[in-house]
Amino acid sequence: MKHKLLHILRTKPIFLFLLPPFFVLHGFLENYNFVPVKDALLLTGIYIGASIVISLLCWLLYRNFTKANLVAFCIMAFNFFFGTTHDTLKKLFPGSFITKYLFILPAAILLFILLLIVLKKRKAPLLKLTYYLNALLVILILADTILLTGKILTKKKTSYSLPAGFVTCESCPKPDVYFILADEYAGNTELKELFQFDDSLFLNELASLGFHTIPQSRSNYNYTPFSVASILNMNYLDLKGKERAKPDLTYSYESIRNNKLLQFFRSHKYDFYNYSVFDFEGQPARVRETFLPVKTRLITAQTFLHRFDKEIRFNLVSRWKSKKNLEILTYANRKNNENIYTLTWDLALKKTNKPRFVYTHLMMPHYPYYFDKNGKEQPFETLLEDNQVNQEAYIEYLQYANKKLLALVDHILNSSASPPIIVLMGDHGFRHFKQPVESKYYFLNLVSIHLPTKNYQGFSDSLTGVNLFRTLLNTEFKQQLPFLKDSTSYLMD
């Protein structure tokens, strides 16, 4: 048996069929407990199928499976490792021509043509290369399997027990809690100083409904996954760097998935409703995601095909004026908003015997700015790429969002059997400026709170995200959580 396996490793080009399992397994390991096993297996099958098809096509040229598999291997490897290689080039040669797609794609095509020619002319068998690639991938797969086994054995079971530092409050009232996040809703200070727009009319309407607005509230981070992770965990993130990239991005998603606030509410017998763009334990995102790479996208995000779709296809579609494809890309957030809004609205009408914690995440007034203040659709051309900087359209959409948000919170208040807790906020400030601005504006956000007790004394005028739910739990659920020093962390693209 041993000799037979060695013979296969030395002579058979199985490296082509080992590459997809290694790539998916490695990505699964990096994002353990976040990608469903069945989806990872399906992805592996798709990649193996694609490898077989490419190999069969190449066999028509060579009539030799070793050469055909080697070409297919190189094509699949180019797809799998393109993003990592491209990012490395951009770090080593920032701004250089060799990092541009205009150089990379022709150079890659030329190299593949040379590979085809060299293999066509080569007569000698490729036994040494076959043995090396086979052995290398077997070793890499075994190493990742061992690491994955360790993670499985040490995996912590999902716990709905009270997090450390919290206390049970059996005697506390348990009102429904609605956490409504309006993405990129800037605070009124930023709106006044940079947009010459006063949002007081909206804030006064909220006040008439019993809301208290934090006048100088700030987010702790300037990107959504990081900001949401810090809000829900009521703490700063243990980031490795200052960039909005892996592994910190994956860490943020995992922190959201198993956050302390949700653990607290679940330990107090709350039902959880996830109407957001993020996955949670047992409750995946209910919509086509915008921030979180749902399921296998955490694995495929660095592939050439994903990068092509994200960075090139939109530009090609725009240049070729393919309106149908542009509409699919452009109106995704609008469909998300309609779905999430309806889910939240309908849930408020339902009567349940258990309290509920509802997380509603609306991509408004976040770009694209679909409507003006009167609800009239903006022209399709104004929704395309590079229009994020249109501050006038942002303010128009913000006023439209105000009406939708007021209607929603008023509906929740009127539909609730007892007064609920409602947290309405933006995750960060407006970010798309034509000219540089002070970094503080990236963090100034809306935060407005409705408490049944109307006790807002603990909420400071300059509260940041990490202290928001600390204050709320201390006020409404008799917790004694210490306040953290308020600070902000600017993350780079």
Buried (B, 14 or more C-beta within 10 A) or exposed (E): EEEEEEEEBBBBBBBBBBBBBBBBBBBBBBBBBBBBEEBBEBBBEEBBEBBBEBBEEBBEEBEBBBBBBBBBBBBBBBBBBBBEBBBEBBEEEEEEEEBEBEEBEEEBEEEBEEBBEEBEEEEEEBEEEBBBBBBEBBEBBEBBEEBBEEEEEEEEEEEBEBBEEBEEBEEEEBBBBBBBBBBBBBBBBBBBEBBEBEBEEBBEBBEEBBBBBBEBBBBBBBBBBBBBBBBBBBBBBEBEEEEBBBEBBBBBBBBBBBBBBBBBBBBBEBBBBBBBBBBBBEBBBBBEBBBBBBBBBBBBBBBBEBBBEEEEBBEEBBEEEEEEBBEEBBBBBBEBBEBBBEBBBEBBEEEEEEBBBBBBBBBBBBBBBBBBBEEEEBEBEEBBBEBBBBBEBBBBBBBBBBBBBBEBBBBBBEBBEEBBBBBBBBBBBBBEEEEEBEEEBBBBBBBBBBBBEEEBEBBBEEBBBBBBBBBBBBBBBEBEBEBBEBEBBEBEE
